[in-house]
Amino acid sequence: MAKITEVTEVAAEVTEVAAVITNEIVCPHCNNKIVIERPAPQRRGQLAGLDIVDMTDEQLKREKINSGSVLYKAQKRGAGAETIEKNQARFDAVKAEIEKRNAAKAPVVTEGEVNPEVAGQI
């Protein structure tokens, strides 16, 4: 059996309904088409449709890194104002959710009370 040493034609086709990536390769020796199907990569975070409020703390951390990167790259390449505004809104929403969760975790101290965590430092 002859080895396929080079690929003469590669056509990638993504079908979203079945979430399958299909590659067609033509053998240079016998001109037969070889069809290779594999599952499409799964998206995570906001791209997968998760709401920011439904994300775990680790997912939020990753989403902040990703959204900051997307915003930075859009600004550097000179993307349109609408794209930059959408990316900025995504980044701001993630930051606001992180701040909201951190505020909820912080101990509440009313006036006149001594916070036991800080009492030893005074």
C-alpha positions as CSV (number, residue, x, y, z in Angstrom):
1,M,0.0,0.0,0.0
2,A,1.4,3.4,-1.0
3,K,2.0,6.1,1.7
4,I,0.4,9.4,1.3
5,T,3.3,11.8,1.3
6,E,1.7,15.1,0.4
7,V,-1.8,16.5,0.5
8,T,-2.9,18.3,-2.7
9,E,-6.2,19.7,-1.5
10,V,-7.6,20.4,2.0
11,A,-11.1,21.7,2.4
12,A,-12.3,22.3,6.0
13,E,-16.0,22.5,6.4
14,V,-17.7,23.3,9.7
15,T,-21.3,22.2,10.2
16,E,-22.7,23.9,13.3
17,V,-25.8,21.7,13.5
18,A,-23.8,18.5,14.1
19,A,-20.8,20.3,15.7
20,V,-18.5,18.3,13.5
21,I,-15.5,19.4,11.5
22,T,-15.1,17.6,8.2
23,N,-11.8,17.6,6.3
24,E,-11.5,16.3,2.7
25,I,-8.1,15.2,1.6
26,V,-7.3,14.1,-2.0
27,C,-4.6,11.5,-2.3
28,P,-2.0,12.6,-4.8
29,H,-1.4,9.0,-6.0
30,C,-4.8,7.6,-6.7
31,N,-6.9,10.8,-6.5
32,N,-9.3,9.2,-4.0
33,K,-11.0,11.5,-1.5
34,I,-10.4,10.8,2.1
35,V,-13.0,12.2,4.5
36,I,-12.1,12.8,8.1
37,E,-14.7,13.9,10.6
38,R,-14.0,15.0,14.2
39,P,-16.0,16.8,16.8
40,A,-15.7,20.5,16.9
41,P,-13.9,22.0,19.9
42,Q,-16.3,23.0,22.7
43,R,-16.4,26.7,23.7
44,R,-16.2,27.7,27.3
45,G,-17.1,30.8,29.4
46,Q,-19.1,33.5,27.8
47,L,-18.6,32.1,24.4
48,A,-20.4,28.9,25.5
49,G,-23.4,31.1,26.5
50,L,-22.8,31.1,30.3
51,D,-24.0,34.2,32.0
52,I,-21.4,36.0,34.1
53,V,-23.5,35.5,37.2
54,D,-23.5,31.7,36.7
55,M,-19.7,31.4,36.4
56,T,-17.6,30.1,39.2
57,D,-14.8,32.2,40.7
58,E,-12.2,30.4,38.6
59,Q,-14.3,30.8,35.4
60,L,-14.7,34.5,36.2
61,K,-10.9,34.9,36.7
62,R,-10.3,33.2,33.3
63,E,-13.1,35.3,31.7
64,K,-11.4,38.5,33.0
65,I,-8.1,37.5,31.4
66,N,-9.7,36.5,28.1
67,S,-11.9,39.6,27.9
68,G,-9.0,41.9,28.7
69,S,-6.9,40.2,26.0
70,V,-9.7,40.5,23.4
71,L,-10.1,44.2,24.3
72,Y,-6.3,44.9,24.1
73,K,-6.0,43.1,20.7
74,A,-9.0,44.9,19.3
75,Q,-7.5,48.3,20.3
76,K,-4.1,47.4,18.9
77,R,-5.4,46.3,15.6
78,G,-7.6,49.4,15.3
79,A,-11.0,47.7,15.3
80,G,-14.2,49.6,14.8
81,A,-15.6,51.6,17.7
82,E,-18.6,49.3,18.0
83,T,-16.3,46.3,18.5
84,I,-14.2,48.0,21.1
85,E,-17.3,49.2,23.0
86,K,-18.7,45.6,23.1
87,N,-15.3,44.3,24.3
88,Q,-15.0,47.0,26.9
89,A,-18.6,46.3,28.1
90,R,-17.7,42.6,28.5
91,F,-14.6,43.4,30.4
92,D,-16.4,45.9,32.7
93,A,-19.2,43.4,33.4
94,V,-16.7,40.8,34.5
95,K,-14.8,43.2,36.7
96,A,-18.1,44.4,38.3
97,E,-19.1,40.8,39.0
98,I,-15.7,40.0,40.6
99,E,-15.9,43.2,42.8
100,K,-19.5,42.3,43.8
101,R,-18.5,38.8,44.9
102,N,-15.4,40.1,46.8
103,A,-17.6,42.7,48.6
104,A,-20.0,39.9,49.6
105,K,-17.2,37.9,51.0
106,A,-15.7,40.8,53.0
107,P,-16.7,40.8,56.7
108,V,-19.2,43.4,57.7
109,V,-18.3,45.7,60.6
110,T,-20.7,48.3,62.0
111,E,-19.6,51.4,63.8
112,G,-18.3,50.9,67.2
113,E,-17.5,47.2,66.7
114,V,-14.0,45.9,66.6
115,N,-13.2,43.5,63.8
116,P,-11.4,40.5,65.4
117,E,-9.2,40.1,62.3
118,V,-7.9,43.7,62.7
119,A,-7.9,43.9,66.5
120,G,-4.6,42.2,66.9
121,Q,-3.0,44.7,64.4
122,I,-4.0,47.8,66.2
